[in-house]
């Protein structure tokens, strides 16, 4: 189900970009901010991304994806997108968990979302992320930045 995705494969790149556009369009409508920055990202810019991608794949179809980057010994989750036709099926949870498991040597994880994106906030908090800060990106768009510390057993 969860597998690494390579954006160097054109079909994967095209699929991720279309999924990216569909998912962020739903978020833009949800939060009332139609100019959401990810919607402006071109496929060429996505292709140049240095992020590592994991996909939720069923029978060859990518239903969701998560992208993350390492910074020193910390991980920033840059994207968590799910096909709108498959919302509320546990795909976002599976992807978030997979990123954390695949990067378990990290000291901390960071992620951000729009302050008005209640479903994403609920998901991140359910995995132990705590609000670190808020910042206004543009009038009408406030991001909530979350941090999760490594659990020491």
C-alpha positions in Angstrom: 0.0 0.0 0.0 2.6 2.6 1.0 5.5 2.9 -1.3 8.2 5.3 -2.3 7.4 7.4 -5.4 9.9 8.8 -7.8 9.0 12.1 -9.5 11.6 11.3 -12.2 9.0 8.9 -13.6 6.8 11.1 -15.8 3.6 9.2 -15.1 4.1 9.4 -11.4 4.9 13.1 -11.6 1.8 13.8 -13.7 -0.4 11.8 -11.3 1.0 13.5 -8.2 0.6 17.0 -9.7 -3.1 16.3 -10.7 -3.7 14.9 -7.2 -2.0 17.9 -5.7 -4.2 20.3 -7.6 -7.4 18.4 -6.8 -6.7 18.0 -3.0 -5.5 21.6 -2.5 -8.5 23.0 -4.5 -10.7 21.2 -1.9 -8.7 22.7 0.9 -8.9 26.2 -0.7 -12.7 25.9 -0.7 -12.8 24.6 2.9 -10.7 27.5 4.3 -12.2 30.1 2.0 -8.9 31.1 0.4 -8.9 30.4 -3.4 -5.4 31.6 -3.9 -3.8 28.9 -1.8 -0.1 28.9 -2.7 0.2 25.2 -3.6 -2.4 25.7 -6.3 0.1 28.0 -8.1 2.9 25.4 -8.1 3.7 24.3 -11.6 4.4 20.7 -12.6 7.9 21.9 -13.5 8.5 23.2 -10.0 7.2 20.0 -8.5 9.5 18.0 -10.7 12.5 20.0 -9.3 11.4 19.3 -5.7 14.0 17.7 -3.4 11.3 16.3 -1.2 11.0 12.5 -0.7 7.6 11.1 -1.6 5.6 8.2 -0.2 2.4 7.2 -1.9 -0.7 5.3 -0.9 -1.1 3.0 -3.9 -3.9 0.5 -4.5 -3.9 -1.6 -7.7 -1.4 0.8 -9.3 -3.5 3.9 -8.5 -2.0 6.6 -6.3 -4.8 7.7 -3.9 -2.6 9.9 -1.7 0.9 11.1 -1.1 3.1 12.6 1.5 6.3 14.5 0.9 9.0 15.3 3.5 12.5 16.7 3.8 15.3 16.2 6.2 16.9 19.2 7.8 19.8 18.1 10.0 18.1 15.5 12.2 14.6 16.9 11.9 11.9 16.2 9.3 9.5 18.7 7.7 6.4 17.2 6.2 5.9 19.4 3.2 2.7 17.8 1.7 0.0 15.4 2.8 -2.5 15.0 0.0 -5.4 12.6 -0.5 -7.6 12.1 -3.5 -10.9 13.9 -2.6 -12.8 10.8 -3.8 -11.1 8.9 -1.0 -11.4 11.3 1.9 -12.2 9.7 5.3 -10.8 6.3 4.3 -7.7 6.5 6.6 -5.3 7.3 3.8 -4.0 10.5 5.4 -3.5 8.6 8.7 -1.6 5.8 6.9 0.6 8.3 5.1 1.4 10.4 8.2 2.2 7.2 10.2 4.5 6.0 7.3 6.5 9.2 7.2 7.0 9.0 11.0 8.0 5.4 10.9 10.3 5.9 7.8 12.0 8.8 9.6 12.0 7.3 13.1 15.6 8.4 13.7 14.5 12.0 13.6 14.6 14.1 16.7 11.6 16.2 15.7 8.9 16.4 13.0 7.3 19.7 11.7 4.2 20.2 9.7 1.9 23.2 9.0 -1.6 23.7 7.7 -4.1 26.5 7.4 -5.6 27.5 10.7 -9.1 26.9 9.2 -8.3 23.3 8.1 -9.9 21.5 11.0 -9.6 18.0 9.5 -5.8 18.4 9.1 -5.4 19.9 12.5 -7.3 17.0 14.1 -5.1 14.5 12.2 -1.8 16.1 13.3 -2.9 16.4 16.9 -4.0 12.8 17.0 -0.4 11.8 16.1 1.1 13.9 18.9 1.9 17.1 17.1 1.6 20.2 19.2 1.0 23.8 18.0 4.4 25.5 17.9 3.3 28.9 16.4 1.0 30.6 14.0 1.9 33.0 11.2 0.0 35.1 8.8 1.1 34.3 5.3 -1.2 36.7 3.6 -4.4 38.5 4.6 -7.0 35.7 5.0 -4.4 32.9 5.3 -2.9 32.0 8.7 -0.8 28.9 9.0 -0.5 26.8 12.2 2.9 25.2 12.6 3.1 22.0 14.5 6.0 20.1 16.1 6.3 16.6 17.3 9.2 15.6 19.5 10.7 12.1 19.5 9.2 10.0 22.2 11.8 8.7 24.5 10.9 5.3 26.0 
